[in-house]
Amino acid sequence: MSISRIFNLVTIFILCLSFSSCSNGSLPANNTNDMDTTVHKHTNALIDETSPYLLQHAHNPVNWVPWSDEAFERAKAENKLVIISIGYSSCHWCHVMERESFEQEDVAALMNEHFINIKVDREERPDVDQVYMDAVQLMTNGRGGWPLNCITLPDGQPVYGGTYFEKKQWLQILTDLQFNYEKSPQKLEEYAAKVTAGVQQSELITLSTTGTKFNRDEINEMVKNWEKTLDYAEGGSQQTQKFPLPNSYDFLMQYAFQTGDEKIMQQVDLTLEKMALGGIYDQIGGGFSRYSTDENWKVPHFEKMLYDNAQLVSLYAKAYQRTQSATYKKVVYQTIEWLKREMMTKEGSFYSALDADSEGEEGKFYIWTKDELSTILGEDYSFVEKYYNVNKKGLWEGNYILLRQVTNDKFAADSDLSIEALTKKVDKINKLLLTERNKRIKPGLDDKSLTSWNALMTIGLLDAYAAFNDEKFLQMAIKNGKWIIEKQMKKDGHLFHTYKEGKSTIPGFLEDYAFTIAAFTKLYENTFDESYLEKADQLTAFAKLHFFDDQSGMFYFTSDEGSLIARKMEIYDNVIPSSNSVMANEMYKLGIILDRKEYKEVAKQMLANVIQEFPKYGSSVSNWGILALNLTGIYYEVAITGDRSNTLTKSLQKHYIPNKIVLGATDKSDLALLEGKFLGEPMIFVCIEGACKLPSNSLKGALKQLKN
C-alpha cells in the first residue's frame, strides 16, 4: 500500500488537536552527565558512542541518549513523551538546528524536564529512520527529510513530527505537546494508534498469484511514461533539484542497449556528460556531491557520500565500456583517486561521507575567488578562467564554482590544442589547485564504515576493473571484500552493519546482506575464486532464514530479532536500490551459477509481486526493471575454461554486455554449468538457460555469438 493511500486512511481518523500555549517559563536544567566540565560545560550519554553524528551532539546541554530499549523503559517509568531526533553527520540543516536549538540552554531545559531525548544516526540505524520517516510523512502529507524530529508516546508510537524547526517554533511545539499530554493523553494515544497502523501497513507487499511469466509490456509502458519526465536539454529529470540516481541510468542504459532505443540512450549520455562537466562533480579533486540544487547541475549540496560515488563509479565504468568516452574514464579514475586519498582506511574499508560545511559555511572548502585563482595560477589564470568558467556561468554567491562547458575534445579543438597538451595542462593545474585547497580547513569526515556502502564500493571497483583492466582496482576490491569477511562477518553468516576503530556494532540489515551478496558474486565473476560464491550462498541462506516473509514472498528490512513498532519492507528503489530488489537480482544470478532452482523461483515471485507498479513509478522500480529485462530477454551464461581463462575473462569484460553472468575455472570445478567444459585448451562457451552454442577458442568468436 502506498504512502499516499495510507495517509488518506489516517486522515479519516486524525484528531484535531488544539494545542494550547502554556507559559511555564524557563525550567531548570537536569543534566546529570556533566562529567567533563573542565573542557565542556555539558557532556551527555552520547559521549560513549562511535557515530560521528552522535558525537557531534555529545556536549549539547540536551540529555541525549542513544537508541535503546532502556530509553523507552525509562520513558514509560517516568511517563514522558519521547523525542526521536534523526540525522547524519554531513547533514547541513541538522547542524543548523543543533546550533539554533540543541545547543541552547533554554531549549535543553524544556527537553530535559519533560521528554526523553533520543539521538539517532540514520546511517547507523536505517531501520529506525524508515519507521519514523514513514510516520512523519503520514502526518505531514508526504513531507520528509533530515533532521527528522518525531515525538512519540513512551512506547514509541508517534504523535507529532517534522523536519527542521526554528527555535521559537520548536519550543512552542514541545510546550503544547506536553500540555496536551498532561491534559488529554487519551486523544494523543488514539491518534498515535492510527498513525502507527498506517506505518505498519505502508510499503508492505502481498503475494501475487498471477504467475511468474513476464513479457516486455510492463517495461515498455514504464519507459514510455518515464521518458515524459526526463530533461532532454540538461539531462536528468525535469526538476529544479537534480539527484544523480545512478541505478535509474543503469537501467535506462541497459534498456536502450537491448531495445535499440536511441532517444533514451542519448538522454543517458547527455545526463552523464552534464553531471561530469557540472559543479556537482569536483573538477579538481574528483567525486560527486549528493545532489544539485538547480536544474543545470551547477550548485551542489556539497556533501559527498560513499554510496553515491560507489554507484557512479559503476555507472561511468559501464558507460565507458559502451562508448570509450575519455570524459567517462576521467570521472572513474579521478573519483577512485579521491576515494583512495581521502576515504579509504588502512584496513581497506571506506569511510561514509564528507560534510557539506567547513568553518560553519556550506561549500566553503570547494569555492574560489578570482583573486585567489589569479595569485595561485599566475599566467595560467586566463586559461582556467575560460576552461573552468570563472565568469557569470560559474558565479555563486560572490564566489566561483569550477565547472566546465564542453568536453576536452571540443575545448581542445576550439583552442587549437592537442588533446595530449590540454590533458597535461589541466592535470598540472588541478594538482596545483588541489594542493592549495588542501591547506584550507577541511569538511568534517564521517569516519564510520558501513558494510552495505562498502559492498557497493567493492562493486564499483570491480566494474572499473572490468572496464579498464587496471589491476589496482581489483586489488582494492579484494582488500575491501577481505575487510567485510574478517571484520563484519561471523562464521554463521551474521553480518554487522557498522565499524569504527576496531569495533563492529549493530546487527546487519537486509541492505548489508543484499549488497554484500552482490559484491561477493561479482568478486567471483572477476577472479573465479569459488570461496566468494560460498560466502554469497551462506549470506543468502542466512537472510532467507531471518529476514524472509513466507506470506508475501518478500524480505523484511530487519531480522526476526527486531523490536520496533513496525517491521518494514524496503521495496522501492531510490538513490540506492532497494534491498528487496537487490536480493531478487542476486538470488536469480546465484540460482543460475549454483544451479539453485529455489533461488530463481523466489526472485521471480518477488518480481511478480511488484511488476504492477512498473507503469506508475519508473525510477522507483529501476532495479526491479533490470531483473525484468534479464527475465524477458536473452540472459547469457558465459563459461570460460582452460589455462587462459582469466586472460580471456579480462578481454571479455571490457565490452558492455549487461545481460550476462560470467563463470569459469582453469581445470576443474563442481559448478554444474562448468561440467564437461574442460577440453584441454582455452574455451568460451556462450549459453542460454544451460543450452550452449558451439564453444569458441577466440574472444572474437564469442563476441559474435553474444551480439547475435
C-alpha positions in Angstrom: 0.0 0.0 0.0 1.4 3.4 -1.0 2.3 6.1 1.4 -0.3 8.5 -0.1 -3.0 5.9 0.3 -2.1 5.2 3.9 -2.0 9.0 4.5 -5.6 9.3 3.3 -6.7 6.5 5.6 -5.0 8.1 8.5 -6.5 11.5 7.9 -10.0 10.0 8.2 -9.2 9.3 11.9 -7.0 12.3 12.5 -7.9 14.2 15.7 -8.0 18.0 15.7 -5.6 18.7 18.5 -5.9 22.3 19.6 -2.5 22.9 21.1 -2.9 25.5 23.8 0.0 27.6 24.8 1.2 27.2 28.3 3.7 29.6 29.9 5.8 27.5 32.2 8.8 29.8 32.0 12.3 28.6 31.9 12.8 25.3 33.6 16.0 24.2 35.5 18.4 22.1 33.6 18.5 18.5 34.7 21.8 17.3 33.1 23.2 14.5 35.2 26.0 13.7 32.8 28.2 16.8 33.2 31.3 14.7 33.6 34.0 16.7 31.8 33.3 20.2 32.9 36.9 21.3 32.6 36.7 21.2 28.9 32.9 21.2 28.1 30.1 22.6 30.2 27.9 19.6 29.3 28.6 16.0 28.4 25.7 13.6 27.8 25.4 9.8 27.2 26.4 10.1 23.6 30.0 10.5 24.6 30.4 6.7 24.6 29.1 6.3 21.0 31.3 5.8 17.9 29.0 7.5 15.4 30.4 10.9 14.4 26.9 12.3 14.2 26.1 11.3 17.7 29.5 12.5 19.0 28.7 15.9 17.4 25.9 16.2 20.0 27.7 14.7 23.0 28.3 18.1 24.5 24.9 19.6 23.9 23.1 20.6 27.1 20.3 18.3 26.0 20.3 15.0 27.8 20.6 13.0 24.7 20.7 9.2 24.9 21.3 6.7 22.1 18.6 4.5 20.7 17.9 1.6 23.1 15.1 -0.4 24.7 16.2 1.1 28.0 15.4 4.6 26.8 11.8 3.6 26.2 11.6 1.7 29.5 12.7 4.9 31.3 10.1 6.9 29.3 7.3 4.5 30.5 8.6 4.6 34.1 8.6 8.4 34.1 5.5 8.7 31.9 7.3 11.1 29.5 6.9 11.7 25.8 10.0 10.8 23.7 11.8 13.0 21.2 13.4 10.9 18.4 15.8 13.2 16.5 17.4 11.6 13.4 20.1 13.0 11.2 23.6 12.2 9.9 27.0 13.8 10.2 27.1 15.6 6.8 23.6 17.0 7.0 23.6 20.8 6.7 20.2 21.5 8.3 21.0 19.1 11.1 23.9 21.4 12.0 21.7 24.4 11.8 19.1 23.0 14.1 21.7 21.9 16.6 23.2 25.5 16.7 19.8 27.2 17.0 18.1 24.8 19.4 20.0 21.9 20.8 23.0 24.0 22.0 20.7 26.5 23.7 20.2 26.2 27.5 16.5 27.2 27.5 15.6 24.7 24.8 17.6 21.9 26.6 15.8 22.8 29.9 12.4 22.2 28.4 13.5 19.0 26.6 15.3 17.6 29.7 12.4 18.3 32.1 9.6 16.8 30.1 11.0 14.5 27.5 13.3 11.5 27.0 15.6 12.6 24.2 17.0 10.1 21.7 19.5 10.9 19.1 19.8 8.6 16.1 22.3 8.4 13.3 20.2 7.4 10.3 23.1 5.7 8.6 23.7 3.5 11.6 20.0 2.8 12.2 18.2 2.9 8.8 15.5 0.7 10.4 14.6 3.4 12.9 14.8 6.1 10.2 12.5 4.1 7.9 9.8 3.8 10.6 9.7 7.4 11.8 10.2 8.8 8.3 7.0 7.0 7.3 5.3 8.3 10.4 6.3 11.9 9.6 5.3 11.6 6.0 1.9 10.3 7.1 1.4 13.2 9.5 2.6 15.9 7.0 1.1 14.8 3.8 4.3 13.3 2.3 6.9 15.8 3.5 10.1 14.4 5.0 13.8 14.9 5.2 16.6 15.5 7.8 16.8 16.4 10.5 13.8 14.2 11.2 12.2 15.0 14.5 9.4 12.8 15.7 7.7 13.0 19.1 6.3 9.7 20.4 4.4 8.2 23.3 6.6 6.4 25.9 6.1 3.2 23.9 7.4 4.7 20.6 4.1 5.3 18.9 4.3 8.7 17.0 2.1 11.7 17.8 3.9 14.6 16.0 6.7 15.1 13.6 8.5 17.2 11.1 12.0 18.1 9.8 13.8 21.3 10.6 12.2 23.7 13.1 13.3 27.2 14.1 13.9 27.6 17.8 10.7 29.5 18.6 8.6 27.0 16.7 10.4 24.1 18.3 9.8 25.4 21.8 6.1 26.1 21.1 5.6 22.6 19.7 7.1 20.9 22.7 5.3 23.1 25.1 1.9 22.5 23.5 2.5 18.7 23.2 3.5 18.4 26.8 0.4 20.4 27.9 -1.9 18.2 25.8 -0.3 15.0 27.0 -0.9 16.0 30.6 -4.4 17.3 29.9 -5.8 14.8 27.4 -3.4 11.8 27.0 -6.2 9.7 25.5 -6.5 11.9 22.5 -2.8 11.6 21.7 -3.0 7.8 22.3 -5.9 7.4 19.9 -4.1 9.5 17.2 -0.8 7.6 17.7 -2.6 4.3 17.3 -3.9 5.4 13.9 -0.5 6.7 12.7 1.2 3.5 13.9 -1.3 1.4 12.0 -0.5 3.4 8.9 3.2 2.9 9.3 2.8 -0.8 9.8 0.8 -1.1 6.5 2.9 1.1 4.3 5.2 -0.5 1.7 4.0 -4.0 2.6 3.5 -6.2 -0.4 1.1 -9.0 -0.8 1.8 -12.3 -2.6 0.9 -12.1 -6.3 -1.0 -15.1 -7.6 -0.8 -14.1 -11.3 2.2 -16.3 -12.0 5.8 -15.7 -12.9 5.7 -15.5 -16.7 6.7 -12.0 -17.8 6.8 -10.0 -21.0 8.1 -6.6 -22.1 4.8 -4.9 -22.0 5.2 -3.5 -18.4 8.7 -2.5 -19.1 7.9 -0.7 -22.3 5.0 1.1 -20.6 7.2 2.1 -17.7 9.8 3.7 -20.0 7.1 5.4 -22.1 5.7 7.1 -19.1 9.1 7.7 -17.6 10.6 9.4 -20.6 7.9 12.2 -20.4 9.6 13.3 -17.1 13.2 13.4 -18.5 15.0 16.6 -19.3 16.3 16.5 -22.8 18.2 19.8 -22.6 20.2 19.4 -19.3 19.9 15.8 -18.5 18.3 14.1 -15.5 14.7 14.6 -14.7 12.6 17.7 -15.1 13.1 19.0 -11.6 14.7 22.1 -10.0 16.8 19.9 -7.8 18.6 17.0 -9.5 19.9 13.8 -8.0 22.3 11.5 -9.9 20.1 8.4 -9.3 22.8 6.0 -10.8 20.6 3.0 -10.7 17.9 4.7 -12.8 20.5 5.3 -15.5 22.0 1.9 -15.2 18.5 0.5 -16.1 17.9 3.0 -18.9 21.3 2.3 -20.4 20.6 -1.4 -20.4 17.1 -0.9 -21.7 18.3 1.3 -24.6 21.1 -1.1 -25.4 18.9 -4.1 -25.6 16.0 -2.5 -27.4 17.9 -0.1 -29.7 16.2 2.9 -28.2 18.4 5.7 -29.4 16.4 8.5 -27.8 16.8 7.0 -24.4 20.5 6.3 -24.9 21.1 9.9 -26.0 19.4 11.1 -22.8 21.6 8.8 -20.7 24.8 10.1 -22.3 23.5 13.7 -22.1 22.9 13.2 -18.3 26.3 11.6 -17.7 28.1 14.3 -19.6 26.3 17.2 -17.9 27.0 15.7 -14.5 30.7 15.1 -15.3 31.1 18.7 -16.5 28.9 20.4 -13.9 29.6 21.8 -10.4 28.1 18.7 -8.8 31.3 17.0 -9.8 34.5 18.1 -8.0 36.5 19.1 -11.1 39.9 19.3 -9.4 39.6 16.6 -6.7 37.2 14.0 -8.1 33.9 12.7 -6.7 30.3 13.8 -6.8 28.2 15.8 -4.3 24.9 14.3 -3.2 22.7 16.5 -5.5 22.4 19.7 -7.4 20.3 22.5 -6.1 19.5 23.7 -9.6 18.4 22.2 -12.9 21.8 22.8 -14.5 24.0 20.6 -12.2 25.8 23.8 -11.2 25.4 24.4 -7.5 25.8 21.2 -5.5 24.7 20.4 -1.9 28.4 19.9 -1.2 28.3 16.8 0.9 30.0 13.7 -0.7 28.5 10.3 0.2 30.3 7.0 -0.3 27.1 5.3 -1.7 26.7 7.9 -4.4 30.2 7.7 -5.6 30.4 3.9 -5.4 27.4 3.6 -7.7 28.6 6.4 -10.0 32.0 4.7 -10.5 30.0 1.7 -11.6 27.8 3.7 -13.9 30.5 5.6 -15.6 32.7 2.5 -16.0 29.8 0.7 -17.8 29.2 3.7 -19.9 32.9 3.7 -20.8 32.7 0.1 -21.9 29.9 1.1 -24.3 31.4 4.4 -25.6 35.1 4.6 -24.9 34.5 8.2 -23.8 37.6 9.9 -22.3 35.2 12.0 -20.2 33.8 8.9 -18.5 37.2 7.4 -18.0 38.4 10.6 -16.3 35.5 10.5 -13.9 36.2 6.9 -12.9 39.9 7.4 -12.4 39.7 10.8 -10.7 36.9 9.6 -8.3 38.7 6.5 -7.3 41.9 8.6 -6.7 39.8 10.8 -4.4 38.3 7.8 -2.6 41.7 6.2 -2.1 43.3 9.5 -0.9 40.5 10.8 1.4 38.1 8.0 2.2 40.0 4.7 2.4 41.2 3.3 5.7 44.4 1.3 6.3 42.3 -1.8 6.6 40.9 -1.3 3.1 37.4 -0.2 4.0 35.9 3.2 3.2 34.6 6.0 5.3 31.0 7.1 4.9 30.9 10.8 4.0 32.4 14.2 3.8 30.4 17.1 5.3 28.9 19.9 3.1 30.2 22.5 5.6 33.6 23.7 6.7 34.1 26.6 9.2 30.3 26.7 9.5 29.7 27.5 5.8 28.3 25.2 3.2 30.7 24.7 0.3 33.5 27.0 1.6 36.1 24.3 1.1 35.3 24.0 -2.7 34.7 27.5 -4.0 37.2 30.2 -5.2 37.6 33.9 -5.7 39.1 35.4 -8.8 41.9 36.9 -6.7 42.8 33.5 -5.2 42.9 31.8 -8.5 45.0 34.6 -10.1 47.5 34.6 -7.3 47.9 30.8 -7.3 47.9 30.3 -11.1 49.8 33.3 -12.4 50.0 33.2 -16.2 47.7 30.1 -16.3 44.8 32.1 -14.8 43.4 33.2 -18.2 43.3 29.6 -19.3 41.5 28.5 -16.1 39.1 31.4 -16.4 37.9 30.0 -19.7 38.3 26.3 -19.0 36.5 26.3 -15.6 34.1 29.2 -16.3 35.3 31.7 -13.8 32.7 34.0 -15.2 28.9 34.5 -14.9 28.3 30.8 -15.5 30.4 29.8 -12.5 29.4 32.6 -10.2 27.7 31.7 -7.0 27.1 34.0 -4.0 30.1 36.2 -4.9 32.5 33.2 -5.4 33.1 30.7 -8.2 32.3 27.0 -8.6 34.7 25.4 -11.0 32.7 23.8 -13.8 33.0 23.1 -17.5 31.0 23.9 -20.6 32.3 21.4 -23.0 34.3 18.1 -23.1 38.1 18.2 -23.5 37.8 17.1 -27.2 35.7 20.2 -28.1 37.7 22.5 -25.9 41.0 21.4 -27.4 39.6 21.8 -30.9 38.3 25.3 -30.1 41.6 26.3 -28.5 43.8 24.9 -31.2 45.4 22.5 -28.7 46.2 18.8 -29.0 44.3 16.5 -26.5 47.7 15.5 -25.1 48.7 19.1 -24.5 45.4 20.0 -23.0 45.3 17.0 -20.7 48.8 17.7 -19.4 48.0 21.3 -18.8 44.8 20.5 -16.9 46.4 17.9 -14.8 49.1 20.3 -13.8 46.6 23.0 -12.9 44.4 20.5 -11.0 47.4 19.3 -8.9 48.3 22.9 -8.0 44.8 23.9 -7.1 44.3 20.7 -5.1 47.5 21.3 -3.1 46.3 24.9 -2.3 42.8 23.7 -1.4 44.1 21.1 1.0 45.6 23.9 3.1 42.1 25.0 3.9 40.1 23.7 6.9 38.5 20.5 5.5 34.9 19.5 5.8 34.1 17.0 8.6 34.7 13.3 7.9 32.2 10.7 8.9 34.7 8.1 9.8 32.5 5.1 10.4 32.5 2.3 7.8 29.2 0.7 6.8 29.0 -2.8 5.4 26.4 -2.1 2.8 28.0 1.0 1.4 31.4 -0.7 1.4 29.9 -3.6 -0.6 28.6 -1.0 -3.1 32.2 0.3 -3.3 33.5 -3.2 -4.0 31.1 -3.5 -6.8 32.1 -0.1 -8.2 35.8 -1.0 -8.1 35.1 -4.3 -9.9 33.1 -2.6 -12.6 36.0 -0.2 -13.0 38.4 -3.2 -13.2 36.2 -4.8 -15.8 36.2 -1.7 -18.0 39.9 -0.8 -17.7 41.7 -4.0 -16.7 43.5 -1.9 -14.1 44.9 -4.3 -11.5 44.9 -1.8 -8.7 41.1 -1.6 -8.9 40.8 -5.3 -8.4 43.2 -5.3 -5.5 41.3 -2.5 -3.8 38.1 -4.5 -4.3 39.7 -7.7 -2.9 41.0 -5.8 0.1 37.6 -4.3 0.8 36.0 -7.7 0.5 38.5 -9.1 2.9 37.6 -6.4 5.4 34.0 -7.4 5.2 34.8 -11.1 5.7 37.3 -10.6 8.6 35.7 -7.7 10.4 32.0 -7.7 9.6 31.0 -11.3 9.1 30.6 -14.0 11.7 31.2 -17.7 10.9 27.4 -18.4 10.9 26.7 -15.7 8.2 25.7 -13.0 10.6 26.8 -9.5 9.4 27.4 -6.4 11.4 26.2 -3.1 10.0 28.9 -0.6 11.1 32.5 -0.4 12.1 34.8 2.1 13.6 38.2 2.0 15.4 38.3 -1.8 15.5 34.8 -2.2 16.8 31.9 -3.8 14.8 28.5 -2.9 16.0 24.7 -3.1 15.2 23.3 -6.3 13.7 23.1 -6.1 9.9 20.1 -5.1 7.9 18.8 -6.6 4.7 20.8 -3.9 2.8 24.0 -5.3 4.3 23.2 -8.8 3.2 21.9 -7.9 -0.3 24.8 -5.7 -1.3 27.5 -8.0 0.2 26.0 -10.9 -1.7 26.2 -8.8 -4.9 29.8 -7.8 -4.1 30.9 -11.4 -3.4 29.1 -12.7 -6.6 30.9 -10.0 -8.6 34.2 -10.8 -6.9 33.7 -14.4 -8.1 32.9 -13.3 -11.7 36.2 -11.3 -11.8 38.5 -13.8 -10.0 36.8 -17.3 -10.4 37.6 -17.8 -6.7 34.7 -20.0 -5.6 35.1 -19.1 -1.9 33.3 -15.9 -2.7 30.3 -17.9 -4.1 30.3 -20.0 -0.9 30.2 -16.8 1.2 27.4 -15.3 -1.0 25.4 -18.6 -0.7 25.9 -18.6 3.1 24.6 -15.0 3.4 21.7 -15.7 1.2 20.7 -18.7 3.3 21.0 -16.6 6.5 18.9 -13.8 5.0 16.3 -16.3 3.9 16.1 -17.7 7.4 16.0 -14.5 9.4 14.5 -11.9 7.0 12.1 -13.7 4.6 8.3 -13.5 4.9 6.7 -16.6 3.5 3.3 -14.9 3.3 4.4 -12.2 1.0 7.4 -13.8 -0.6 9.5 -10.7 0.2 12.2 -9.9 2.7 11.8 -7.6 5.8 14.5 -4.9 6.2 15.1 -6.1 9.8 15.8 -9.6 11.1 13.4 -11.5 13.2 15.1 -10.2 16.3 13.9 -6.5 16.0 11.8 -4.6 18.5 10.5 -1.5 16.6 6.8 -0.6 16.4 6.7 -1.8 12.8 8.7 -4.2 10.7 9.3 -2.6 7.3 9.9 -3.9 3.9 12.1 -1.8 1.6 10.6 -2.2 -1.8 11.1 0.9 -3.9 14.4 1.9 -5.4 15.8 5.4 -4.6 19.3 6.9 -4.6 20.3 3.4 -3.5 18.5 0.3 -5.0 16.0 -1.2 -2.5 17.3 -4.2 -0.6 14.5 -6.4 -1.8 15.3 -5.6 -5.5 18.9 -6.4 -4.9 18.1 -9.6 -3.2 15.8 -10.6 -6.1 18.5 -9.8 -8.7 21.2 -11.7 -6.8 19.1 -14.7 -6.0 18.4 -15.0 -9.7 22.1 -14.8 -10.5 23.1 -17.3 -7.8 20.3 -19.6 -8.8 21.9 -19.8 -12.2 25.5 -20.1 -11.1 24.8 -22.5 -8.2 22.0 -24.4 -10.0 19.5 -23.5 -7.3 16.0 -23.6 -8.8 14.5 -22.4 -5.5 16.6 -19.2 -5.6 15.3 -18.4 -9.1 11.7 -19.1 -8.1 12.0 -16.7 -5.1 13.4 -14.0 -7.4 10.6 -14.5 -10.0 7.9 -14.3 -7.3 9.4 -11.2 -5.8 9.2 -9.5 -9.3 5.7 -10.7 -9.8 4.7 -9.0 -6.5 5.9 -5.6 -7.7 5.6 -5.6 -11.5 2.2 -4.0 -11.5 3.9 -0.9 -10.1 6.1 -0.5 -13.2 3.9 1.8 -15.3 3.4 4.2 -12.4 6.8 4.8 -10.8 9.7 4.4 -13.3 12.8 5.3 -11.3 11.3 3.9 -8.1 11.4 0.4 -9.6 14.5 0.8 -11.8 16.5 -2.1 -10.2 13.4 -4.3 -10.5 13.4 -3.3 -14.1 16.9 -4.7 -14.6 15.7 -8.1 -13.3 12.7 -7.9 -15.6 14.9 -7.2 -18.6 17.0 -10.2 -17.8 13.9 -12.4 -17.4 12.2 -11.2 -20.5 15.2 -11.1 -22.9 18.2 -13.2 -23.5 20.4 -13.6 -20.4 23.7 -15.1 -21.3 25.7 -17.6 -19.2 29.3 -17.3 -20.3 31.6 -20.1 -19.2 35.3 -19.7 -19.7 37.7 -22.6 -19.1 41.3 -23.5 -19.6 44.7 -22.1 -18.7 43.9 -18.7 -20.2 40.5 -18.3 -18.5 41.5 -15.2 -16.6 43.0 -13.5 -19.6 40.0 -14.3 -21.8 37.7 -13.0 -19.0 39.6 -9.7 -18.8 39.2 -9.2 -22.5 35.5 -10.1 -22.5 34.7 -7.9 -19.5 35.9 -4.8 -21.4 32.8 -5.0 -23.5 29.4 -3.7 -22.4 27.2 -6.8 -22.3 24.9 -6.1 -19.3 22.7 -9.2 -19.8 25.3 -11.8 -18.8 26.9 -13.6 -16.0 30.5 -15.0 -16.2 31.9 -18.1 -14.6 34.9 -20.2 -15.2 37.9 -22.1 -13.9 41.3 -23.2 -15.1 41.0 -27.0 -14.9 38.2 -28.1 -12.6 35.0 -27.0 -10.8 32.0 -28.6 -9.1 29.7 -25.9 -10.6 27.0 -27.6 -12.8 27.4 -25.0 -15.6 31.1 -25.9 -15.9 30.6 -29.6 -16.1 32.1 -31.1 -19.2 33.6 -27.9 -20.4 37.3 -28.6 -19.8 38.6 -29.5 -23.2 42.3 -29.2 -22.6 42.5 -25.8 -24.3 41.1 -22.3 -23.5 37.4 -22.2 -24.5 34.5 -19.8 -24.2 31.0 -21.2 -24.0 28.0 -18.9 -24.6 24.9 -20.5 -23.1 21.3 -19.6 -22.6 19.3 -21.4 -19.8 22.0 -24.1 -19.8 21.9 -24.7 -23.5 25.3 -23.8 -25.0 26.4 -22.8 -28.5 29.5 -24.3 -30.1 32.5 -23.3 -27.9 34.9 -20.8 -29.3 38.6 -20.6 -28.6 38.7 -16.9 -29.5 37.2 -13.8 -28.0 36.1 -12.6 -31.4 34.0 -15.7 -32.0 32.4 -15.5 -28.5 31.5 -11.8 -29.0 29.8 -12.6 -32.3 27.7 -15.2 -30.5 26.9 -12.7 -27.8 25.9 -10.0 -30.2 23.6 -12.3 -32.1 
